[in-house]
């Protein structure tokens, strides 16, 4: 898998379509969660794409401090269902953390993690804080990675 980071304006129409399709396939269809994915925040985000043979198979979006949470944040972490056995989740998170380190050095990173992924995010230095809550009907927790 190859990774690249782009602003919203740098995304091609094809890349944007593939990103939105992947997010919809996983977050809406697979997780059976009816919610509005197009939240008018993509325009402010940095987009980390994981591609394989020209297809987006993994993705995250990053926000600078203050654009989503007080701290830098990573969201919409997703890997295509048929690609999860290759470690692409770890690869896309490593690429996201690297992009943050380059663009927003020495900042804390905050995420809203689906509760079943707590162990996954602790592998990257994230620690849970606060109580579990429902976001779009799915249990989540806040997590933070402090430099």
For each residue, the residues with C-beta under 8 A, 3 or more apart:
1: 50 51 52 57 58 86 88 91 92
2: 50 51 52
3: 48 49 50 51 58 91 92 95
4: 48 49 51
5: 46 47 48 49 62 95 99
6: 10 11 15 46 47 49
7: 10 11 46 47
8: 11 42 43 44 45 47
9:
10: 6 7
11: 6 7 8 15 16 19 47
12: 15 16
13: 16 17
14: 17 18
15: 6 11 12 18 19 47 49 56
16: 11 12 13 19 20
17: 13 14 20 21
18: 14 15 21 22 55 56
19: 11 15 16 22 23 47 49 56 59
20: 16 17 23 24 37 38
21: 17 18 24 25
22: 18 19 25 26 56 57 59 78 80
23: 19 20 26 27 28 37 59 76 78
24: 20 21 27 28 29 37
25: 21 22 28 29 30 80 81
26: 22 23 29 30 31 78 79 80 81
27: 23 24 30 31 33 35 37 76 78
28: 23 24 25 31 32 33 34 35 37
29: 24 25 26 32
30: 25 26 27 81
31: 26 27 28 138
32: 28 29
33: 27 28 136 137 138
34: 28
35: 27 28 136
36: 39
37: 20 23 24 27 28
38: 20 42
39: 36 42
40: 43
41: 44 45 61 63 67 68
42: 8 38 39 45 47 61
43: 8 40
44: 8 41 63 64 67
45: 8 41 42 61 62 63 67
46: 5 6 7 61 62 63 99 103
47: 5 6 7 8 11 15 19 42 59 60 61 62
48: 3 4 5 59 60 61 62 92 95 96 99
49: 3 4 5 6 15 19 56 58 59
50: 1 2 3 56 57 58 59 79 88 91 92 95
51: 1 2 3 4 54 55 56 57
52: 1 2 55 57 83
53:
54: 51
55: 18 51 52
56: 15 18 19 22 49 50 51 59
57: 1 22 50 51 52 79 80 83 88
58: 1 3 49 50 78 79 80 83 88 89 91 92
59: 19 22 23 47 48 49 50 56 76 77 78 92
60: 47 48 74 75 76 77 78 92 93 95 96
61: 41 42 45 46 47 48 74 75 76
62: 5 45 46 47 48 72 73 74 75 96 99 100 103
63: 41 44 45 46 67 68 69 72 73 75
64: 44 67 72 103 104
65: 69 70 71 72 104 107
66: 70
67: 41 44 45 63 64 73
68: 41 63 73 75
69: 63 65 72 73 110
70: 65 66 110
71: 65 107 108 109 110 144
72: 62 63 64 65 69 100 104 107 108 109 110
73: 62 63 67 68 69 109 110 111 112
74: 60 61 62 77 93 96 97 100 109 111
75: 60 61 62 63 68 111 112
76: 23 27 59 60 61
77: 59 60 74 89 92 93 96 111
78: 22 23 26 27 58 59 60
79: 26 50 57 58 83 84 88 89 92
80: 22 25 26 57 58 83 84
81: 25 26 30 84
82:
83: 52 57 58 79 80 86 88
84: 79 80 81 88 89
85:
86: 1 83
87: 90 91
88: 1 50 57 58 79 83 84 91 92
89: 58 77 79 84 92 93 120
90: 87 93 94 123
91: 1 3 50 58 87 88 94 95
92: 1 3 48 50 58 59 60 77 79 88 89 95 96
93: 60 74 77 89 90 96 97 124
94: 90 91 97 98 124
95: 3 5 48 50 60 91 92 98 99
96: 48 60 62 74 77 92 93 99 100
97: 74 93 94 100 101 109 124 145
98: 94 95 101 102
99: 5 46 48 62 95 96 102 103
100: 62 72 74 96 97 103 104 107 109
101: 97 98 104 105
102: 98 99 105
103: 46 62 64 99 100
104: 64 65 72 100 101 107
105: 101 102
106: 147
107: 65 71 72 100 104 147
108: 71 72 144 145 146 147
109: 71 72 73 74 97 100 126 144 145
110: 69 70 71 72 73 142 143 144 145
111: 73 74 75 77 121 126 142 143 144
112: 73 75 135 140 141 142 143
113: 117 118 121 126 140 141 142 143
114: 117 138 139 140
115: 118 132 139 140 141
116: 139
117: 113 114 120 121
118: 113 115 121 122 128 141 143
119: 122 123
120: 89 117 123 124
121: 111 113 117 118 124 126 143
122: 118 119 125 126 127
123: 90 119 120
124: 93 94 97 120 121 145
125: 122 145
126: 109 111 113 121 122 143 144 145
127: 122 143 144 145 146
128: 118 141 142 143
129: 142 143 144
130: 133 141 142
131: 141
132: 115 139 140 141
133: 130 139 140 141
134: 137 138 139 140
135: 112 138 140
136: 33 35
137: 33 134
138: 31 33 114 134 135
139: 114 115 116 132 133 134
140: 112 113 114 115 132 133 134 135
141: 112 113 115 118 128 130 131 132 133
142: 110 111 112 113 128 129 130
143: 110 111 112 113 118 121 126 127 128 129
144: 71 108 109 110 111 126 127 129
145: 97 108 109 110 124 125 126 127
146: 108 127
147: 106 107 108
